[in-house]
Amino acid sequence: MKDINNHKGLNSIWTDSLARNLQPDSNALVDHLRIVHQEHTGFTEVCASSCRDENGLNSYEWLAELVPNNERLRVLDLACGSGPLLKILFDNNKNLKLKGIDMCPEELELAKARLVDSGASLFESKAQNLSVIDDNSIDIVLCHWALTLMDPIAPVLNEIKRVLTSKGRFAALVDGPMNAAPGYKEVHDLIYSYVQEEIPNYGEIDLGDPRVRGSESLNNLVRKAFPKSNIVIETNVVSMKGPVTQVAEITAGFFYASFILKPEKKKLMLASLTKLLAIFKKSADAEKQGQFSMPISRVLVMLDSK
Ligand SMILES: C[S@@+](CC[C@H](N)C(=O)[O-])C[C@H]1O[C@@H](n2cnc3c(N)ncnc32)[C@H](O)[C@@H]1O
């Protein structure tokens, strides 16, 4: 796994478009995400595994809770990345038939290595085209921290519907809503302010379809794709505590925006973030403790319940 903060700053067609005040297209988005994941393979699981809710669950475990662990279900992890969710599912229930899809080959290599004994099938593909998966062949589709990156989103939801059985379930973990965790908006605004010094409209234009970021607009999108389903959206907060410099580095990794900063600017941003996340701001202690809390939402779509 690569160091999540070992980078040179990032230029892509996507950032170039933003810098020229143009709306980037979906190819530019794919290109940008591939570069981030090529240069920082495995960063997601470092960040997401570090934060836990008040019951001690990280966000993978909170999502995995929705999969019964006593049945022989067919489960697809959409945008599985380096495979941490698939590994948790396999450890919970060896009878699951697991499949994973991601468009980044470097992430899939990590997933393959960790899932070698699991029987999981892994495919390199975009979520907008799941032709490697048959119609009505999956009981549960999961998607952890990736739906907000996808644009166009409608074909993704249509493909999920196509591969699910008539009694299937779709569950996604997304970040937000912004105000559900104390201090989260300040962290977001601080990181974005550094990025906006380079690209002023980063944030106004962001990765993915903006409708996936709001609970209501997400609900509407999902309702349109799955009109006869029951949809439940729950919110939770995951947090981490530890030496503040370490907490700041991991926190920065939660924000794709931070990857575009050049080393000097990234250092300045991390110094400000360290101050913001310190628990006792006035302590002179060299090993100051820090804390970060992140809002997460779990969307569950049950196809058979109407
Ligand atoms: C934040 S990471 C999450 C990875 C994994 N689900 C996890 O939580 O550890 C986002 C992942 O989504 C993948 N991804 C983004 N857009 C995609 C798309 N349209 N089709 C397939 N994979 C996509 C990226 O390659 C990346 O591995």
The ligand as a Tripos MOL2 file, in Angstrom:
@<TRIPOS>MOLECULE
LIG
   27    29     1     0     0
SMALL
NO_CHARGES

@<TRIPOS>ATOM
      1 C1        -13.2660    5.9380   -2.4770 C.3       1 LIG1
      2 S1        -12.8760    4.5170   -3.3820 S.3       1 LIG1
      3 C2        -13.8440    3.2710   -2.5550 C.3       1 LIG1
      4 C3        -13.2860    1.8800   -2.7570 C.3       1 LIG1
      5 C4        -13.9610    0.8140   -1.8740 C.3       1 LIG1
      6 N1        -15.3840    0.7150   -2.1640 N.3       1 LIG1
      7 C5        -13.7130    1.1660   -0.4320 C.2       1 LIG1
      8 O1        -14.5780    1.8280    0.1480 O.co2     1 LIG1
      9 O2        -12.6500    0.8090    0.0930 O.co2     1 LIG1
     10 C6        -13.7720    4.7400   -4.8730 C.3       1 LIG1
     11 C7        -13.6150    3.6000   -5.8360 C.3       1 LIG1
     12 O3        -14.6190    3.7580   -6.8420 O.3       1 LIG1
     13 C8        -14.0640    3.3660   -8.0670 C.3       1 LIG1
     14 N2        -14.9190    3.9930   -9.0860 N.ar      1 LIG1
     15 C9        -15.2520    5.3050   -9.1750 C.ar      1 LIG1
     16 N3        -16.0800    5.5140  -10.2010 N.ar      1 LIG1
     17 C10       -16.3010    4.2950  -10.7740 C.ar      1 LIG1
     18 C11       -17.0760    3.8520  -11.8720 C.ar      1 LIG1
     19 N4        -17.8100    4.6900  -12.6060 N.pl3     1 LIG1
     20 N5        -17.0570    2.5400  -12.1620 N.ar      1 LIG1
     21 C12       -16.3250    1.6660  -11.4420 C.ar      1 LIG1
     22 N6        -15.5500    2.0240  -10.3960 N.ar      1 LIG1
     23 C13       -15.5550    3.3280  -10.0540 C.ar      1 LIG1
     24 C14       -12.6390    3.8590   -8.0060 C.3       1 LIG1
     25 O4        -11.8240    3.1970   -8.9390 O.3       1 LIG1
     26 C15       -12.2930    3.5450   -6.5560 C.3       1 LIG1
     27 O5        -11.7120    2.2890   -6.4070 O.3       1 LIG1
@<TRIPOS>BOND
     1     1     2 1
     2     2     3 1
     3     2    10 1
     4     3     4 1
     5     4     5 1
     6     5     6 1
     7     5     7 1
     8     7     8 2
     9     7     9 1
    10    10    11 1
    11    11    12 1
    12    11    26 1
    13    12    13 1
    14    13    14 1
    15    13    24 1
    16    14    15 ar
    17    14    23 ar
    18    15    16 ar
    19    16    17 ar
    20    17    18 ar
    21    17    23 ar
    22    18    19 1
    23    18    20 ar
    24    20    21 ar
    25    21    22 ar
    26    22    23 ar
    27    24    25 1
    28    24    26 1
    29    26    27 1
@<TRIPOS>SUBSTRUCTURE
     1 LIG1         1 GROUP 0 **** ****
